[in-house]
């Protein structure tokens, strides 16, 4: 799972993802429950276009009674999207998004203590990470809250991502449920944002090792 990442600046997001970022801003580092940018299929376009939204990195489910949740929703296991109460509505409705990231950090415990590693793309381009979004309206105040979650996938068999996070000594190496974010290649962004659930599901895959540039921060 990922609990901290750095999005590109507005100009870089605009140029790379072809979205309007004027009058939009976000922090240089994004942590759970803080605002960050995400890109979705424009909700007011009867055809297809992309729009950039700034919302909370921790999805607020449609049935939530308040915006401040007592549990974590910044990461969602891709294997559970169709059944998990917090995410199944957004998944079924096609509320998929792209999360732009210049890099993200993960903890490595191979030395016996936490050493943060930073992950960039080897080609120097921004990551386009798979996510889900939801719009939640406070019934008491009418305030609109945009929010999103970052999808993850089992990485026990991945030679790089399975080195991250503290291992459970009681479990074998192939049953640790180490997690990885899910990068979407730019050629597949439209399929992810506007395709069917079946078409989107086909993109829920581990990224090849050679796409990563990673090492201790």
C-alpha positions as CSV (number, residue, x, y, z in Angstrom):
1,X,0.0,0.0,0.0
2,X,1.0,3.6,-0.4
3,X,0.7,6.3,2.2
4,X,2.6,9.1,0.8
5,X,3.3,10.4,-2.7
6,X,4.3,13.5,-4.6
7,X,2.1,14.7,-7.4
8,X,3.5,16.7,-10.4
9,X,2.9,20.5,-10.4
10,X,-0.2,21.9,-12.3
11,X,1.7,22.7,-15.5
12,X,3.2,19.2,-15.8
13,X,-0.2,17.6,-15.1
14,X,-1.8,19.9,-17.7
15,X,0.7,19.1,-20.4
16,X,1.1,15.4,-19.8
17,X,-2.5,14.4,-19.1
18,X,-4.2,17.1,-21.3
19,X,-6.4,18.6,-18.7
20,X,-7.2,22.1,-17.5
21,X,-5.4,22.9,-14.2
22,X,-6.0,26.6,-14.1
23,X,-6.9,28.0,-10.7
24,X,-6.1,24.6,-9.2
25,X,-3.5,23.8,-6.6
26,X,-2.4,21.0,-4.2
27,X,0.3,20.2,-1.7
28,X,3.8,19.1,-2.8
29,X,3.4,15.9,-0.8
30,X,0.0,14.1,-0.4
31,X,-0.8,12.1,2.7
32,X,-4.0,10.2,3.6
33,X,-7.0,12.6,4.2
34,X,-5.1,15.6,2.6
35,X,-6.1,17.1,-0.8
36,X,-4.6,15.8,-4.0
37,X,-5.3,15.9,-7.8
38,X,-7.1,13.2,-9.7
39,X,-8.3,12.9,-13.3
40,X,-11.7,11.4,-14.3
41,X,-14.1,11.3,-17.2
42,X,-15.8,14.6,-17.1
43,X,-19.2,14.2,-15.4
44,X,-20.9,17.1,-17.3
45,X,-19.8,15.9,-20.8
46,X,-22.3,13.7,-22.6
47,X,-19.5,12.5,-24.8
48,X,-16.0,11.9,-23.5
49,X,-13.4,14.3,-22.1
50,X,-11.1,14.4,-19.1
51,X,-11.4,16.7,-16.1
52,X,-9.0,17.4,-13.2
53,X,-10.5,17.4,-9.7
54,X,-8.8,18.2,-6.3
55,X,-10.2,16.1,-3.5
56,X,-9.4,14.2,-0.3
57,X,-7.1,11.2,-0.6
58,X,-9.4,8.8,1.3
59,X,-12.6,7.9,-0.5
60,X,-15.9,8.8,1.3
61,X,-18.4,6.1,0.5
62,X,-21.9,7.2,-0.6
63,X,-23.5,5.8,2.6
64,X,-21.1,7.6,5.0
65,X,-22.8,9.7,7.7
66,X,-19.9,12.1,7.9
67,X,-16.8,13.1,5.9
68,X,-14.3,12.1,8.6
69,X,-14.1,8.3,8.6
70,X,-12.7,6.2,11.5
71,X,-11.0,3.8,9.1
72,X,-8.6,4.1,6.2
73,X,-9.8,4.3,2.6
74,X,-6.8,5.8,0.9
75,X,-5.9,2.4,-0.5
76,X,-8.3,-0.2,-2.0
77,X,-7.4,-3.8,-2.8
78,X,-8.3,-4.3,-6.4
79,X,-9.3,-7.9,-5.8
80,X,-12.1,-6.7,-3.5
81,X,-13.6,-3.9,-5.5
82,X,-16.8,-5.7,-6.5
83,X,-17.6,-6.8,-3.0
84,X,-16.1,-4.3,-0.6
85,X,-18.9,-2.0,0.7
86,X,-16.7,1.2,0.6
87,X,-15.9,0.7,-3.1
88,X,-18.4,-1.5,-4.9
89,X,-20.7,1.3,-5.9
90,X,-17.9,3.4,-7.4
91,X,-16.5,0.4,-9.2
92,X,-19.9,-0.7,-10.6
93,X,-20.6,2.9,-11.8
94,X,-17.3,3.2,-13.6
95,X,-16.1,6.0,-11.3
96,X,-12.5,5.3,-12.1
97,X,-9.7,7.9,-12.0
98,X,-6.1,8.5,-12.7
99,X,-3.9,9.7,-9.9
100,X,-0.9,11.7,-11.2
101,X,2.3,11.1,-9.2
102,X,5.9,12.2,-9.8
103,X,6.9,9.6,-7.3
104,X,5.7,7.6,-4.3
105,X,7.4,6.2,-1.2
106,X,7.4,2.8,0.4
107,X,9.1,1.3,3.5
108,X,11.8,-1.3,3.1
109,X,12.6,-3.4,6.2
110,X,15.4,-5.6,4.8
111,X,17.9,-4.1,7.2
112,X,15.7,-4.7,10.2
113,X,14.5,-1.1,10.4
114,X,12.4,1.1,8.2
115,X,14.3,2.6,5.2
116,X,12.1,4.7,2.9
117,X,12.4,4.0,-0.8
118,X,11.3,6.3,-3.5
119,X,9.7,5.1,-6.7
120,X,9.9,7.0,-10.0
121,X,9.3,5.9,-13.6
122,X,12.5,5.0,-15.4
123,X,11.6,7.1,-18.4
124,X,11.2,10.2,-16.2
125,X,7.5,10.7,-16.9
126,X,4.8,11.0,-14.3
127,X,3.0,7.9,-13.0
128,X,-0.7,7.5,-13.9
129,X,-1.9,5.4,-11.0
130,X,-5.3,3.6,-11.0
131,X,-7.9,4.9,-8.6
132,X,-11.6,5.3,-7.8
133,X,-13.5,8.5,-7.0
134,X,-16.7,9.5,-5.3
135,X,-18.6,12.7,-4.7
136,X,-20.2,12.9,-1.3
137,X,-22.7,15.5,-0.2
138,X,-23.2,16.4,3.5
139,X,-26.9,16.2,4.0
140,X,-26.8,18.6,6.9
141,X,-24.9,21.4,5.2
142,X,-25.1,20.7,1.5
143,X,-21.3,20.8,1.3
144,X,-19.8,18.8,-1.6
145,X,-16.8,16.6,-0.9
146,X,-14.7,15.0,-3.7
147,X,-12.5,12.1,-2.7
148,X,-10.6,9.2,-4.2
149,X,-8.7,6.0,-3.3
150,X,-5.6,4.5,-4.8
151,X,-5.9,0.9,-6.0
152,X,-3.4,-1.8,-5.1
153,X,-2.7,-5.4,-6.2
154,X,-0.9,-8.3,-4.6
155,X,2.8,-8.1,-5.2
156,X,4.1,-11.3,-3.5
157,X,5.6,-12.5,-6.8
158,X,7.0,-9.1,-7.9
159,X,10.8,-9.1,-7.5
160,X,10.9,-5.4,-6.5
161,X,7.6,-4.6,-4.8
162,X,7.7,-7.7,-2.7
163,X,10.7,-6.2,-0.9
164,X,8.6,-3.4,0.5
165,X,6.8,-3.2,3.9
166,X,7.6,-5.2,7.0
167,X,7.2,-9.0,6.5
168,X,5.1,-11.1,8.7
169,X,7.5,-13.8,10.1
170,X,4.6,-16.2,10.6
171,X,3.7,-16.3,6.9
172,X,5.6,-17.8,4.0
173,X,7.1,-15.5,1.4
174,X,4.3,-16.2,-1.2
175,X,1.5,-15.5,1.3
176,X,2.6,-12.1,2.7
177,X,0.1,-10.0,0.7
178,X,2.6,-7.4,-0.2
179,X,0.9,-4.7,-2.2
180,X,1.8,-2.5,-5.2
181,X,0.1,0.5,-6.8
182,X,-1.2,-0.1,-10.3
183,X,0.3,2.1,-13.0
184,X,-1.8,2.7,-16.1
185,X,0.1,3.4,-19.3
186,X,-0.9,6.5,-21.2
187,X,-2.1,4.5,-24.1
188,X,-4.6,2.8,-21.8
189,X,-5.8,5.9,-19.9
190,X,-9.0,6.3,-22.0
191,X,-9.8,2.6,-21.6
192,X,-9.4,2.9,-17.9
193,X,-11.5,6.1,-17.6
194,X,-14.3,5.3,-20.1
195,X,-14.2,1.5,-20.7
196,X,-16.5,-1.2,-19.4
197,X,-15.8,-2.9,-16.1
198,X,-14.5,-5.8,-18.0
199,X,-12.1,-3.6,-20.1
200,X,-10.9,-1.8,-16.9
201,X,-10.4,-5.1,-15.1
202,X,-8.0,-6.2,-17.8
203,X,-5.7,-3.3,-16.8
204,X,-5.4,-4.3,-13.1
205,X,-1.9,-5.8,-13.4
206,X,1.5,-5.5,-11.8
207,X,3.9,-3.3,-13.7
208,X,7.1,-4.8,-15.1
209,X,10.3,-4.3,-13.1
210,X,12.1,-2.3,-15.8
211,X,9.5,0.5,-15.6
212,X,10.7,1.4,-12.1
213,X,13.5,3.6,-10.9
214,X,13.7,2.9,-7.2
215,X,16.1,3.3,-4.2
216,X,16.5,4.6,-0.7
217,X,15.4,8.2,-0.2
